[in-house]
Amino acid sequence: MADKYGTDQEAIEEFIEWLKDPLPSFVPNWELLTPRQKEIFHMSICRGLTHRQMAFELGISHQTVKNHSWEGTLRTEVKPKDLQDMLIGEIQRRADEFVQLS
């Protein structure tokens, strides 16, 4: 049902819920990643952290972060930076849908 602004409240709530954790439904082969690789991808894609920042926050070496990132890239077949750009595009596309509804 559309609200007074012409948007579907249920669709908006679904979008907001998706924004809380978009990676499982967005990253190819997400289920193949280890928990640490998922953590690294989240920190890189959603938070935009560098390898050094992630290493500091996780208490591991910079090289270990690079290794997890590389192994994750091999499993997903997409670099985190490319996924970040794709995710931004997907968020913009979905947001534009709401603008068109209003």
MARKOL-470275 format. One record per atom (N, C-alpha, C): residue in three letters; y, x, z. Coordinates in steps of 0.001 Angstrom, whole numbers, padded with zeros to 6 digits, always signed. Each point is the difference from the previous one (the first is absolute). Example, Ala and Ser with C-alpha at 12.3 -4.5 7.8 and 13.67 -1.06 7.14 Angstrom:
<banus>
ALA-005690+013190+007800
ALA+001190-000890+000000
ALA+001200+000900+000000
SER+001050-000350-000720
SER+001190+000820+000060
SER+001090-000770+000730
</banus>
This chain:
<banus>
MET-001182+000840+000000
MET+001182-000840+000000
MET+001246+000886+000000
ALA+000969-000343-000823
ALA+001222+000788-000100
ALA+000961-000372+001120
ASP+000700+000995+000529
ASP+000990-000282+001030
ASP+001332-000314-000664
LYS+001065-000153+000810
LYS+001294-000413-000548
LYS+000599+001014-000971
TYR-000508+001263+000018
TYR+000497+001007-000918
TYR-000844+000089-001271
GLY-001023-000831-000110
GLY-000814-000031-001197
GLY-001106+001040-000009
THR-000288+000628+001145
THR-001062+000993+000057
THR-001186-000553+000763
ASP-001142+000536-000257
ASP-001226-000429+000640
ASP-000193+000828+001281
GLN+000153-000641+001152
GLN-000087+000703+001279
GLN-001349+000690+000171
GLU-001049-000627-000429
GLU-001333+000598+000114
GLU-000104+001289-000831
ALA+000575-000019-001186
ALA-000011+001197-000853
ALA+000815+001121+000638
ILE+001109-000344+000613
ILE+000824+001004+000673
ILE-000757+000604+001173
GLU-000641-000832+000789
GLU-000766+000498+001138
GLU-001159+000886-000463
GLU-000640-000360-001093
GLU-001089+000805-000563
GLU+000524+001363-000462
PHE+001167+000005-000631
PHE+000622+001242-000458
PHE+000338+000904+001192
ILE+000572-000570+001030
ILE+000350+000773+001192
ILE-001253+000563+000647
GLU-001057-000767+000061
GLU-001266+000484+000570
GLU-000557+001138-000847
TRP+000064-000125-001313
TRP-000467+001056-000906
TRP+000805+001271+000204
LEU+001319-000140+000212
LEU+000860+001164+000195
LEU-000380+000808+001248
LYS-000589-000647+000992
LYS-000382+000702+001229
LYS-001053+001065-000263
ASP-000874-000230-000965
ASP-001036+000978-000339
ASP-000465-000225-001434
PRO+000812+000432-000976
PRO-000324-000278-001402
PRO-001070+000909-000601
LEU-000276+001116+000634
LEU-000857+000999-000644
LEU-001429-000448-000268
PRO-000690-000670+000939
PRO-001393-000373-000304
PRO-000160-000830-001270
SER+000952-000851-000289
SER-000112-000829-001203
SER+000680+000637-001210
PHE+000661+001130+000198
PHE+000779+000601-001069
PHE-000576+001315-000526
VAL-000544+000811+000886
VAL-000494+001326-000380
VAL-001404-000122-000592
PRO-000216+000508-001218
PRO-001349-000040-000582
PRO-000996+000746+000880
ASN-001176-000545+000155
ASN-001083+000632+000761
ASN+000368+000289+001456
TRP+000878-000801+000576
TRP+000431+000183+001398
TRP-001188+000122+000942
GLU-001027-000774-000262
GLU-001181-000019+000873
GLU-000761+001325-000019
LEU+000235+000847-000998
LEU-000678+001295-000084
LEU+000675+001086+000832
LEU+001210-000272+000467
LEU+000726+000995+000786
LEU-000507+000051+001437
THR+000039+001189+000583
THR-000343+000147+001413
THR+001164-000536+000832
PRO-000223-000268+001282
PRO+001117-000451+000842
PRO+001182+000977-000019
ARG-000259+001297+000019
ARG+001091+000977-000019
ARG+000735-000025-001333
GLN-000719-000137-001109
GLN+000648-000083-001305
GLN+000870-001250-000091
LYS-000486-001100+000555
LYS+000805-001228+000020
LYS+001279+000211+000803
GLU-000133+000688+001114
GLU+001158+000289+000844
GLU+001015+000872-000757
ILE-000500+001024-000675
ILE+000862+000889-000783
ILE+000685-000781-001130
PHE-000744-000831-000705
PHE+000585-000793-001091
PHE+001073-000940+000548
HIS-000276-000635+001132
HIS+000981-000904+000597
HIS+001277+000755+000363
MET-000153+001145+000628
MET+001164+000794+000403
MET+000792+000469-001212
SER-000690+000339-001057
SER+000649+000483-001205
SER+000637-001139-000789
ILE-000756-001056-000256
ILE+000454-001081-000872
ILE+000988-000922+000701
CYS-000343-000461+001194
CYS+000828-000998+000684
CYS+001157+000606+000782
ARG-000217+001194+000524
ARG+001043+000620+000824
ARG+000722+001130-000710
GLY-000541+000469-001121
GLY+000654+001033-000780
GLY+000041+001375+000657
LEU-000946+000269+000893
LEU-000019+001282+000697
LEU-000524+001117-000901
THR+000476+001204+000234
THR-000506+001171-000700
THR-001286+000466+000677
HIS-000708+000913-000655
HIS-001217+000554+000597
HIS+000306+000672+001335
ARG+001091+000717+000054
ARG+000362+000693+001248
ARG+000328-000984+001120
GLN+000702-001074-000319
GLN+000318-001013+001006
GLN-001267-000672+000510
MET-000922-000300-000922
MET-001265-000611+000411
MET-000783+000955+000883
ALA-000053+001265-000378
ALA-000734+001000+000775
ALA+000542+000064+001420
PHE+001305+000030+000139
PHE+000612+000057+001321
PHE-000356-001237+000819
GLU+000148-001161-000615
GLU-000264-001261+000704
GLU-001472-000142+000403
LEU-000905+000464-000859
LEU-001431-000130+000265
LEU-000567+001154+000813
GLY+000777+001076+000130
GLY-000475+001157+000745
GLY-001086+000776-000730
ILE+000108+000020-001334
ILE-000946+000747-000826
ILE+000796+000910-000920
SER-000681+000888-000693
SER+000709+000935-000869
SER+000485-000675-001280
HIS+001031+000596-000565
HIS+000545-000437-001277
HIS-001081+000013-001080
GLN-000829+001042+000001
GLN-001069+000115-000996
GLN-001040-001104+000168
THR-000292-000383+001231
THR-000962-001085+000234
THR+000531-001313-000562
VAL+001283-000246+000179
VAL+000615-001208-000578
VAL-000113+000049-001521
LYS+000305+001143-000593
LYS-000107+000133-001455
LYS-001432-000248-000469
ASN-000971+000502+000764
ASN-001410-000209-000362
ASN-000369-001485+000042
HIS+000407-000694+001071
HIS-000284-001445+000107
HIS+000675-000762-001142
SER+001222+000375-000300
SER+000733-000667-001071
SER-000686+000226-001349
TRP-000411+001234-000249
TRP-000664+000327-001259
TRP-001323-000740-000132
GLU-000803+000003+001059
GLU-001289-000705-000042
GLU+000214-001502-000207
GLY+001022-000554+000645
GLY+000321-001410-000202
GLY+000437-000283-001421
THR+000769+000928-000566
THR+000440-000151-001385
THR-001198+000000-000953
LEU-000972+000858+000269
LEU-001199+000022-000835
LEU-000755-001327+000078
ARG-000053-000589+001189
ARG-000728-001267+000173
ARG+000734-001183-000612
THR+001329-000024+000115
THR+000765-001136-000535
THR+000397+000209-001456
GLU-000053+001256-000445
GLU+000392+000387-001353
GLU+001492-000216-000265
VAL+000794-000088+001083
VAL+001448-000150-000117
VAL+000658+000807+001121
LYS+001062+000730-000334
LYS+000724+000776+001000
LYS+000807-000929+000909
PRO+000111+000352+001294
PRO+000797-000840+000908
PRO+001423-000248-000503
LYS+000647+001003-000576
LYS+001365-000190-000506
LYS+000024-001040-001115
ASP-000997+000038-000888
ASP-000075-001007-001060
ASP-000250-001380+000594
LEU-000856-000062+001022
LEU-000267-001279+000671
LEU+001263-000526+000671
GLN+000781+000902+000573
GLN+001245-000411+000634
GLN+000922-000646-001027
ASP+000145+000616-001142
ASP+000837-000566-001061
ASP-000542-001352-000472
MET-001324-000093-000141
MET-000622-001254-000433
MET+000192-001090+001053
LEU-000111+000370+001268
LEU+000165-000969+001083
LEU+001428-000526+000044
ILE+000965+000887-000171
ILE+001401-000435-000030
ILE+000205-000997-001144
GLY-000589+000289-001149
GLY+000092-000919-001127
GLY-000642-001348+000301
GLU-001144+000023+000677
GLU-000681-001250+000356
GLU+000816-000804+001006
ILE+000587+000661+000970
ILE+000849-000692+000980
ILE+001189-000630-000719
GLN+000617+000742-000905
GLN+001141-000529-000748
GLN-000413-001196-000853
ARG-001168+000098-000655
ARG-000489-001111-000828
ARG-000205-001250+000834
ARG-000638+000167+001161
ARG-000250-001158+000862
ARG+001296-000581+000554
ALA+000934+000872+000361
ALA+001292-000471+000502
ALA+000747-000762-001093
ASP-000073+000486-001225
ASP+000655-000675-001115
ASP-000558-001405-000212
GLU-001280-000180+000276
GLU-000592-001331-000121
GLU+000681-000987+000940
PHE+000347+000456+001210
PHE+000663-000869+000950
PHE+001422-000314-000434
VAL+000666+000965-000617
VAL+001349-000224-000500
VAL-000034-001050-001100
GLN-001012+000057-000848
GLN-000121-000974-001086
GLN-000301-001398+000536
LEU-000704-000059+001151
LEU-000319-001298+000583
LEU+001219-000668+000609
SER+000968+000798+000428
SER+001154-000585+000693
SER+001075-000467-000942
</banus>
